Amino acid sequence: MTGWRLREFHNDHLDGILHLWAAQQPSAHEPVYGLSEVIASCQKDHAIVAVHGDDVIGAVVGRAAHDQGWVVFFAIDDDWRGQGIGSAMLAALEKQMSPHGLVKLSALIPENEHRIDAFTNQGFELKHQLRYFERRIPVQRQELSSLAELGGRLLPRGLWESVSGMRREKEILEQRLVLPLAQADLADRYGVMPPRAVVLFGPPGTGKTTFAKAIAARLEWSFVEVFPSRLAADPRGLAGALRETFTKIAELEHAVVFIDEVEEIAAQRSGEPPSPLQGVTNELLKIIPAFREQPGRLLVCATNFIRALDSAFLRHGRFDYVIPIGLPDEAARLSIWQRYVPEQVAGLVDVALLVKRSAGFSPADIEFAARSASQRAFEQAIARGAKAPDVSGEPAGPTTADYLEAIAGTRTTVSPETAAAFLEDIEALARV
């Protein structure tokens, strides 16, 4: 067949590009560049099309990055292969990109794609023993301004792994929250609805905030913490500021939204006339259903006093799960102590004894005791006239005795009465 010719890309050719893209998708390989990237490069970078009459029968799209060019899309209609179209398109693309002063033009081709004659004919060399690595950036540039306005941030990817102990809680959060959200397509095949809103409840200092942050880090979603106390100072009032905040959150593609001490704005409604906070509770109850309709969102509310929450707040349809976060067990306490005992004295400290003596401690209590022991040991070293580095050869750091003294002097956050009430709340209100 003859009669084809080359043209620089025009928006009129876009339907032809889409047709070529669709024709490639039944193949076994996944395209290196997505359709949105290809279309963007057609309009902003460089593109050559081969046409026969008004039909687009081939296209090549390129992008320049400093002194290197990349072929981001290459396709020829199957009926027009073997006509020299591919080589001609690549030559035309190279000519169009030459003003950039390119040193080389590169192409990434799926491993099982064998139709590469156009590239070899045009002088491209196959580079062996190379691997292609790709990472999707979780938050796009256009989102960053909205995220900054909300006071949100991206958290380090390793935060989930750094949460010590609490294996049971982590397993529940991983299975119920993280996996259905991270693998939404697979979850949908099994009829699993990804969660949209959850409540974490438990005594103070048990790590509810840390878990909320870890979930965001594990998903690589933006983390936005809503502070009712700050919103209360807004001229529109707390209810209006809350509504405006969630409107802005809707602009983000993915987000974990965290409200700590949610009982402050969702307490039991009672009394005549209604208190000012009842309007805030009503507004929050209206916000949650709208929030649930948006994919790529998770609302995490935390409370130390779940009994104080309005009964309508916790009902099915608003929150998928009501998850208890309790005091760390022995394994969790061991992990937490190991995080805070300095490496140079880890083999000299009786960590098992610290675990035993700190039963009933929250993670925050253990951290306080560990830091107190370190401070005590440091002050004693200064009093002895110790210098850094220590020329005596003795490991510098807290001893078992320092830690035991710190444990004895730590007032636990959770009283036995609070711990007993928490167990009752699990029986009455937990939903996992």
N, C-alpha and C positions, 0 to 999 in steps of 0.2 A: 504494500500500500504506500502511496506517496501523497504529497499535498500538505504535509504538516509544516508548521513554521513555529519559530520561537517568539515569545512576547514577554516584555516585563509585566510583572503582576499588576493587575488592576482589580478594584473591588468587584467588578463584574465577573471576575474569575473565581470568586469565593465559593460559589455553588459547585464548581468543578473540583476545587480542592477538597471540599467536603465529600464529594462522590469518590475521589481517589482514596481518601482516608478510610471511608466506610468499606471500600473494597479490600483494603489490607487487613481489617480487623479479624476476619475469620481465620487468619493464619495462626500458627501455633506460637509465634513469638509476641512478646509484649513490646509495644513501641517505646523507644528510649525517651522521646519527647511527647508530651501530652498534646491533645488537640488545641487547647487554649494557647499553649506556647507556640505551636505552629502558626495559628491564625495571627497572634501578636507579631511574630517575626515577618509574616507576609506583609503586614501593614506598616511595620516600623523598621524592618531591617532590609533583607534582600530576597527576592523571589523571581524565578523564571518559570514560565509555563510553556508547554508545547500544545498547540491547538490545531485542530482539523476542522475547518469551518468555524462554527461557534462552540465546538466541543473542546473541553480541556482534556487532553489525553496523557499528559505528563506534567510533573511539577518538581522543582527542586527549590528548597528554601534554606538560606544561610544566615548566619549571625556572626559578626566580628567581635572578638574579645581581645583587646590590645593588638598584638601582632599575629594572632592566630584566628583563623576562621573555622566555624563549625557548620557542617551540614545537618540541619535539624529535621529535614523531611525530604524524602526522595521517593517518587512513585511514578510508575508508568502503567497505563492501561494494558492489561494482558494481551489484548488484540494487536497492540502496536509494538510489542517487544521485537528486538532483532532488527530495528530500522535505524539504529545509530542515534536515537533520540536521547538516550541517557547520557552518552558522551558529550553530545552537543549541548545539553542543558548544563552539565557540570562546567564545560568550557565557558559558557556564557555567564554562569554565576561567578566563576573566578574572575572574569574580566570586569563584571559589575562591582566586585568587592576589592579590586586591585587598588583603588585610591586610598584604601586604609593602610597600605604598606604592609600587607600580610607577609609573614615569613613562611607560614604553612597553612594548608587547608585540611581539616580533619573530618572524619565521619565515624560515627559509632554505629555498627551494624550488628543486629542480633546474631548470636552464634550459629543458629540454625538457618540463617538466610543465605542461600547459595547463589542467588542471582546478583552477582557483583561484577559482572563483565564491564559495565559502564565505568566503574571506578578503576579497575585494572587497566582498561583501555586508555583512560585519561591520565595514567601515570601515578595513581595512588598506590602506596606500598602497604602491604599487610604487615602489621606489627605483631609479632608473636610474644607470648608470655606477658601480656598486659591484662589487667583486670579493671573492670569498670565499677566504681563505687558511687553510690548515690544516697543522699540524705535529704528528705523533705524538710524544709524549714517550717516549723509549726505555726508561727505567727507571721503573716505577710506584712510588708512595709506599711500598707494603707491602714492596717489595724493599730499600729503602734501609737498613733496620736490619740485614738479613742481609749486605748488601754492606759496610756499615761494620764489622761484626763480623769479616769476612774480610780487612779491610784493602784492599778493592777500591775502584775509583773509575771514574767516567766521564771519558774523555779528550776534549780539544777536537776538534771536528769537522774542523778544518783540519790536523790533524797529518799525515794521509796526504799532502796536497799539499806540506807543508813538508819532507818527506824529499827532500833534494837528490840529483840524479843517480841512480845505481844503476837505470837504466831497465830493464835486462834483468831484474833481480831483481824490480822492482816489477811488471813485466808478468806474470811467472810467478805471483807472489802474487795479483795481481788476477784473472787468468784461472782459476787452479786453486783458490783459496781464497775470495776475496771474492765474486766474481760468483755462483758456485753457492750460497753461503750467503745472499746478499742477494736473489737471485731464485730461491728454492728451487722455486717452482711451475713456472717456465719450465724450470729444470734437469730437473725430474722428467719433463716432456713429452719431453725429448730423452734420457731414460734416464741422466742424469748424477746420480750420488750425491754430495750435498754432503759435503765432507771432515769428519772428526770429530777427527783428530789428525795432526799433522805434526811433523817434526824440522827445525830449521834448524841447519846446521853450518858452521863456518868458523873462520878464525884469530881471535884476540881482537881486540876493538875494531872489528869490521867492521859493526856496526849491527844485530845480531840482536835485541837487546832493543828497539831503536827500531822495527824492522819489526813485532815482535809488538804493540807499543803502537799503531802506525799501523794495523794490521789491525783492532784493536778500535775505534779511532776511526772508521775507514772504514765499519764495520758499525754503529756506534753501539751497541755492546754493552758491558756492564760488563767491566772489565779486572781480573783477580785474579791477582796474582803469588804463587806459593807458594815460600817460602824454607825449604828443608830444614834449614838451619843453625838457624833459629829453632824449627822444630818439634822438633828434637832435644832441646830443653830441656823438652819437655812431659812431665809425670809418666807419661803412658801410653806413652811411648817414641815414637820416630820413626815406626814403622809404624802404631801406633794413632792418632797425631796426624794422619798423612797420610790415613788412612781417614776420620777425623772431618771433616777439612777438605773432602774431596770429597763427603761427605754433606751438608754445609752448602751447598756450591756447587750441589747439585741443587735447592735451593730457589729459585735465580735463574732467571728466564725465559730470558735470553740471557747468555752469558759467554764471553770469551776467557780461558782459564786458561794462565798462563805459568810454566814451570819453567826457570830458567836453570841452567847448569852441571849438567845432569841426570846427567852421568857420576858425580856424587858419590853418587847413590842408585840408579844402574842400571849399575854397572860389571860387568865379567865376573865371574861366580860361579865360584869355584874354591877348592880347599883343603879339607883335613880336619883338624879339625872345621870346619864352616861358620863364616864370620865373622859378626858381628852384622849387618853391612850386607846380607848375603844375604837375611835375613828382610824387610828393607825393599824390596829389589829384587823379591822374590816378591810382596809386597803391592802394589807398583806395577803389576806384570804382571797382577794380578787386578783392579785398579781400572780400568785402561784399557778392557777390554771392556765393563764396566758403564757407563762414561762414554760410550762410543760409542753406546749404545742411546738416549741422551737427545738429542732434537733441540734446536737452538738453542745448541749448545756447540761450542767448538773448543779442543782442547788443543795448545799450542805448546811444544815442548821445544827448548831450545837447548844446544849443546855446542861447546866449542873442541877437544875430543879425541874425535871420533866413533869412532876405533879402540878406545877404552877401553870403549865400551858393550857390554853383554851381547848376544850374538848373537840371543837370543830376543826382546830388546827391539825390534829393528828389523824383525822379520819382517813380511811382508804380513798384513793383518788387524788389526794394531795401529796402524800408521801408514800413512796414505794416500800421503803424499809425504815424501821426504827431500831437502831443498832446500839447495843450497850457497849461502852468502852470502860472497862473496870480497872482495878488495881493490877499491876503486873504480877504474874506467878513467878515461881522460882527461876524458871528458864529465862523469863524476860528480865528479872532482876539481875541475873548473872550477866546477860548481854549488856545491860545498862552500866553495871559496875565496870565491866571490861572496857567500855568506851572511855570511862573517866580516870581509871588508874593509869598513871604514866607508864609508858613502855619500859623504861629503864628499871622500874621496881616491880613490874607485873609478876615476876617469878618469886618475889620475896613477900608479897602481900597475900594473906590468907583470904582470897576472894570468896571462897565457899562460906567462911565464917561471916563475912559481910552480908552475903545473901541471906543467911539465916537470921542475923540480927536485924535486918531491914524489912522483915515481913510486915505488911501493912503500909509500906511506903509507896507513894506514887512516884512516877518517873521524875517529877519536879523535886520531890523530897530527896531522892537519891542524888540528883544533880547538886542540890544545895549541900548535902552532907559531904559529897566528894570535893566540892570546891572549898568547903570549910576546912577539910583535912589538909588540902594543899596549901591553903593560906596559913594555917597553923604551923605546918612544917616549914614553910618559907620564912615566917617570922622567927622561928626558933633558930633556923640556919643563920639569919642575919644577926641574931643576938650572939651566936657563937663566933661571929666574925668570919663566916664562910665566904669564899670568893668563887667567882665563876671564871673558868672551869675549875672543878674541884680536883686538886692535885693529890688528894688522899687516896684516890682510887675507889672510894666508897660510892655506891649509887646514890644520887641525890634525889630525894622525893619523899612523899609521905610513907609512914609505916602502917602496919596493921593497927597498932595502938592509936595512931592519929585518926584513922578512919573510925575505929570503935568509939573513940571519944566524941567525934563529930556526930555519929549516929545517935549516941546517947543524948546529945544536946539538940537534936533536931525535933521540933514539934511537928508531928505528922499533920498533913492537910486534912486527911479523911479520918474522922472519929469512928469508933466502933458502931455508934448509932447510925451514922451516915452510911457506912458500909452495909449494915443490915437493911436500911431503907432501900438502898440500891438493888439488893437482891429481890426485894419485894416488887420494885419497879420492873425488874426484868420479867418476873412472872406475870405482871398485870399488863405491861405496855409494850414490851419488846416485840418486834416483827422483823424476823430475818429469813 
